[in-house]
């Protein structure tokens, strides 16, 4: 159809907000002075217009999303409905929507994140409280900055969204219901201070630092920390899920000033290539309702977990490999892997550890035990350790050792001698050896297959004996065996153990190389080289 030539362009102007836009004639223009909008008349249906009305013309002042319509796959979805494109865009909020810059046009990331968090999560209109998405990239902060209650930070991908705090930290204050997800937080010291946070979760977050692997470090400079000041000002009901703590001095360090209860969970987390895993410092009778479940502790120079005071900590289904060995190996460890200052209901359940099997290769009668776990009500490890029984060895042969502060030891074992098998349980109880070194009892309950007799008529399956003796220092007890059967064989065993009451002062150990001392309730003036942190009740060096 030919375009009709109009000899004169008709124009109008007025105020849209005052009088509105009248019905315009065909091709007539109208300029809204107050809103800076331009309209043209559609024309009549008789002229061929699809409908009578006005059409808005785009100008530099137009918001193309105000009236734009979005519909999800309208050609294929019979139930999807059209809606405003702006509503669709507003479902997704990026931190890049809140960029703050300095006078030199440099992006200020601390100010940017705080601006986004303020607008989204402090508004009384909860429709604005959306997930704040962080696109892939590195965000370097030049000062401390703060989270707010209800904040949800979610990275585009865990390894490619990097929040670099440098020498600063992300802080909280007394807030609740925060969620940090799918990102990496890195820095030179404390990167996240959760003091006062409640009912929150940290999921799929990597915490990394500047720790040089296999070196001494200041364990009191953690990646994540918080202080529990009072029962109404504490960090409580916080879950760490699928998190990783890598190349940090200490993964998590917590201090507490009074005896109240907190609930913290670590589920499927990894602590690796660091000096220490978790440290909880506090006061007697505080309740650490902590569950450390299905976590991995590997390649830690010092201890994996230290709890100076408190009860009710549970460590379950977790693995501890190459922990507490310094620059050495598990055969010659330097530090206790899991240490509790108080016994009360602190348990290690169905965990795995490489220390006991390794020590069996290097142990001697005089060996001092540096335990995998100490001062726990109960510790059970699923590892089965094995060693070859030398034929006809009537000498006493050591195969494992425990701290003398352990009260109860259970060894489930199996022995194969030739074609015959013996299965049993050793039950060992230890009294206060400092009062009487003979207060050790061992009971061996076993069953075996058909007897294996030698030419003298002796049943070889019973020519195998266990014993337990204290070391000269009385700091440790060593388990030994004698195989006088004259036949080669193999011993397979696993250990569980526990204490009834807390030790007042844990034992001093002198492994090779170096010295190791535990100080409990120490006087800072009496410590070697003074105290690194005044007020801490337990230090391990």
N, C-alpha and C positions, 0 to 999 in steps of 0.2 A: 504494500500500500504506500502510496506517495505521501511524503510529509507535507502538511499544509503550511504554506508560508503565512506568517503573521506580520503585517506591515508595521505594527507598533507593539513593543513589549510592555505589557501592563505590569505595574509595580505598586506595592503597598508597603507601608511601614507602620509600626505601632508597638505596643507593649503587650507581650504575650501574657505576662502574669496578671495584668490589669483587665484586659478585655478578651484574652484568648485569641485563637486564630480562626477567622471566619472561613466559610467555604469559598475557596478561590475559583475563579473562572479557569477554563481550560488554558494551561500554560501560563497562568498569571503568577507572578512572584510576590512573596510577602517576606519582609525582613523584620524579625522580632528584635527591637533595639535593646530591650532589657536582658534577654537571654542570649543574644548574638546567634540566633538561629535563622536559617533560610528555608522557606517552603515554596512548593509549586503546586498548582491545581492539577488534579488528575484528568479533568475533563469528564464528559458525560459518558454513560454506557453506550448511548447512540453513536458517539464518536469512536467507540471501540475500547474505552477504558474498562478494565476488569471490574472496577467499582468506583463509585463517586467518593471523592475525598481529597485530601492533600498528602503530598509526599515530602518528607524532609530531605533536604539536600546536604550532603556532608561538606563541612568547612573545617578550617583549622581549629575551630572551637568545639567541634563535634566530639561526643563520647560515643565511639562506635559500638561499645558494649551495652549502652543503656537500653537500647531497644532491640539489640541483636538477640536472636533466638537460637538456642541449642537443643538438639534432640539426639539421643543416643541411637545411632544406626537406624534411622527411620525406615529405610528400605527393607530391613530384615526383622526388626523388633516390632511386634504388633502391639505391645503394651507400653512401650516407652512413650513419654509425653514431652512436648516442647516446654522449655522454660528459659528464663533470661540467661544469656551467656555470662553476664557478670556474676550471677549466683553460682554458676558452674565454676568459674575461675576462683571465687572466694572460698571454695571448698579446700583449696591447697594454699598454704601460706609458707613462704620461704623467708629465711632470715635476710636474704638479699632484698626483700621488699622494704627494709627499714635502714638502709645504709646511712651511717653518720660519718662525716668527713671533717678533717681539720682545715685550717686556713690554706694549707698547701695542697688540698684536694687528696690527702691520704686517708684511706678508710680507717676509722677507729673501731676495731672489732668489739672491744669491751662495751663501748657506748652503743654500738649497733645491736648487740645481743640484749643489753638491758632495755633499749628502746622497744624492741620487739616484744620482750617478755612483759614489759609494763603495759603496753597497749593491749596485748592479748589476754593476759592473765590477772590483771588487777581491775579490769572492767567489771561493772556490775551486770552487764549484759553477757550472760554465759554463752550466747551464740558466737561470741568472738573468741572463746577459749578453744582454739583449734590446735592441732599438732603443729609445732614450729619445726619445719623441715630444714635441714642443713645440706645443701648440695655438696658434692665432692669438691675437695679443696683443702688448703691449709689456712687456718685462721689463727693469727698470732696476736696475743693480747699483751698490752703494755701496762696493765694495772690489774688489781683484783676486781672481780665483778660478782654480782649476786643473782641467785635464783629467787623465784617467788613461789608461793603455794600454788599447786595445780599445774605447774609448768610441765610440758611434754616436749622434750628435745629429741628429735629422731634424725639420724644421719642417713644420707642416701646409701652409703655402703660403709661397713665397719672399718675397713682398712684404708679407705680413701677419704674419709672425713676426719681431719686431724685438727683438734683444738690444742694449739701450742701455748701453754700458759707461761712458759719461760720461768722466771723466778716468782711468779704470782700464782694465785689460786682462784678456783671457782668456789664461792662461799654461799652459805645458805641462811643461817639464822634460824629462828623458831618458825619453821614452815612445815607443810605436810603435803602429801599426795603429789610428789614429783616423780617423773619418769624420765630417765636418761636411757637412750636406746641407740644401738647400732652406730657407734663412733669410736674414735680413739682420742684419749686425753693424754698429752705428754708434757713433761716439764722437768725442771732441774731439782725440784723438791716436792713439797705438798702440792698436788694438782687439784684436789677436791676435799673441802672441809665440810663434813656433814653434821656438824654440831647443831643439835636441836631439831633434826629432821625426823618426822614420823610418817608411818603408813606410806612408804615409798618403795620404788624398785629401780634397780640399775641392771639393764639387760643387754647382753652382747656389746659390752664396752671393754676396750683394751686400755689398760693403764701402763704407760711406759715411761722410763726415766733415763738417767745418765749413768747408772751403776756400771762399773767395770767388772765383768764377770770374774769370779774367783779371787776377789780381793776383800780386805777388811773394809768396813763401811760404818757410818753412823746410823745404827738401826733406828734411832729416834727421829730420823727424817723420812717419813713414809710417803707413799703416793696418796693414800686416802687416810684421813684421820677424823676423829671427833672426840669431844670431851663431854662426859655426862656429869653435869654440875649438880643437879638435884632431880628428885622424882618428877617434878613438873617442868624440867628443862633437860631433857635427855634425848638421845637418838634411839628410836624404838620402832619395831615392826618394819625393818628395812630388809629387802631381799636383793642379793646379788646373784644373778642368773647368767650362766654362760659368759662370765667375765674372765679376763686374762690380765695378770700382773706380771710384767716382763721387764727385766733390767731396772729394777727399783731397789732402793736400800731395804725398805720393808714395804710389803704390800699394804697392810692395814695396821694402824696403831690406834688404840683406844685407851683413854684414861677415864677413871671414875673416882668421884670424891666422897661418895656415901654408899651405904648398903641398900640398894634398891634393885629392881629387876629390869632387864632389857631383853628384847627378843630380836635376834638377828639371824639371817639365814644366808649361807653360801651354798649354791647348788650348781654342780657341774662347772666349777671355776678352776682356773689353772694359775699356779704360782711357779714361776720358772726364772732361771738365769738371774737370780737376785741374792741379796744377803740373807734376808729372812722373810718368812711368809706373813704370819699374823702375830701381833702382840696385844694382849689385853692386860692393862695395868689397873689396879683398883684397890679395894679394901676388903678385909675379911667379912664374909657373910653376904657379899653382894651376889645376886643371882644372874648368871650369864646364861640366859635361855637361848644359847647359840646352837644352831644346827649347821655343821659343816658336812655336807653330804655329797658323795660322788665327785670329790675334787681331786686334783692332781698337784702334787708338790714335787718338783724335780729340780736338780742342779741348784740347790740353795747352799750357800757357803756356810751358814750358821743354822740355827734351829728352824723348823718349819712352823711350829705353833708354840707360843709361850703364854700361859695365863698365870699371872702372878698371884691373883686372889680370885675367889668366886667359886660358885657351885653350878651344877646343872648343864655344863657344856657337853655336847654330844658330837663326836667325830665319827662318821659312818661311811663305809664303802669307799674310802679314799685311798690313794696310793702315795707312797713316800719313797722316792728313788733318788739316790745321790744327794742326800740332805745331811747337813751337819758334818761334812767331811773336810771343810776348808779346801785346800788345794790337793788333798789326798784322795783316798778311796774309802769305800765303806769298810774295808778290812781294818783301817786305823782311823776311826772317827774322832772328831774333836768336840762335838756338842750333842746333847740330848736332842732328839728329833721333836718329841712332844713332851712338854713339861707343864705340870700344874702345880701351883703353889699350895692349893688346898685339894684334898681328896674328894670332898663331898659331891657325890653323884656326877663326877666328871668321868666320862667313859669314852673308850675307843673301841668301835665295834666293826668287825669284819673288814679290817683294812689290810693293805699289802705294803711290805717294806723289804728292801734288799739288805738291810744291815745284818740281821742275824745269820743269814746264810754266808755272808762275806766274812764275818768275824770268826766263824767256825774254821776258816782256812788259816787263821793267824793266831788263834787264841792259845794261851799257855795257862798253866796252873795258877800263876801269879797275876793273871790278867785282871785289870780293873774294868768293870762293865761301864760303858757309856751307853745308857739304854736307848732303845727306840721310843719308849714312853715311860714316864716316871710320875709317881704320885697320883695315879688314877685309880678309881674304885675297881675298874675292870678294863683290861685291854685284850682284845682278841684279834689275831692276825691270821689271815687265810693262807699265807704262804706255807708250803711244805718244803722243809729244808732237808737235804740228803747228804750223806757222807759215806765213804767206803769204810767198812770194818776190816781192819788188817787181820789176816789169818794168824791164829795162835798168839795174839798180843795180850800178854798177861799184865802189861803195864796199865796204869791209870791214864786215860786219854781224855783231855777236856774237849767239849764240843760246843758249849754255849755258856753264857754268864748273865747274871742279873744284878741289879743294884740291891744291896742289902736292905734298903728301905722298902722293898717289895715284901708283902706279907704272905701272899699266896701265889704259887706257880703251878700251872697244870700243863703237862707235856703229853700230848697224844702222839703215839709213836707206832711204827711198824718196823719189824726186823725180818730180813730174809737171810737165812744161813743155809747155803746149798739150795736144796729144793724145799726147805721147810720154812714156815712163817710163824712169827710171833707178833701179836698185836696187844698193845696195852696203854695204860694211862699212868703217868707219874703224878702224884699229888705231893707238893712240897710246901711246908709251912715254915716261916722264918720268924723267930722272936727278936727281941732286942739283943743283938750280938754284943753290944757294948757292955751289957750286964752279964751275959753268959754266952760265950762263943759257941756253946754246944746246943743252943736252943734252935736247932734245925731238925726237922723230921721229914723223911721221905718214905712214901708208900708206893709200891709198884703193883698194880693190879693188871694181870695180863692173861691172855689165852693163847694157845699155840696149836699148830697142827700136830700130826702124829709124831711121837718122840723120835729123835735121831740119836741113836746110841753109838758110842765109840767102842773100841775093843775092850775098854775097861768097864763097860756097862754104864757109863755116865750119859745122861740125856743132854746132848749138846745144846738143845734149844733153851735149856735153863742155865747154861754156862755163860751167861751174859749178865753183867751186873751194872746197875747205875748207882751213883753216889753224888753227894753235894757237899762242898766244903767252903768255908769262908776264906777270903784272902787274908794276908797278914795284916792289912790295914783295917779289916772288918768292913770295908766299904762295899764289897761285892761278894757274891757267892758264885762258885763255878760248878757247873754240872759236868760229871765225868762218866766214863764207862770203862769196863774191862771185858774184853772178848777172849775168853780162855777156851773157846770151843775147838780151836785148831782148824776152823774152817773160815773161808772168806765169806763176807756178807755185806749187807747195806742197811743203814739206819735212815729212816725217813721220819720226820717229826714236825709238828707245829706247836706253837706256844701260846698260852693265854696266861695272864697274870693280873694282879691288882693289889691294892693296899687298903687296909681297914681304916687307918688314921693318917693324917698329914704328918710329914716329917717337919721338925722344927727348923733344922738347918740341913739342907741337902749336902751330900757328900762332896768333898773336893776330889777332883780327878787329875791325874798327871799322865795323860797319854803321850805317845810319841808321834809327832814332835810337839814341843811347846807345853804350856800349862793351861789349865782351864779351871776356873773357879766360879762357883755360884754364890752370890751374895743375896741374902734375904733380910729385909728390914735393916739395911746397912746404915752405918754412920758415914756420911759423905767425907768427913775429915779423916776417917780411918781407911778409906779405899785407896788402892794404888793409883797415883796420879790424880786423885780427887774424883769428883763426881761429874759426869757429863750433863745430867739433868737433875736438878735438885728436886726432891720430893718423890722420885720413883722408888718403889718398894722392892723392886727386883731387877738386878742387872746381870747379864751373862756376858762374859768376855772370853 
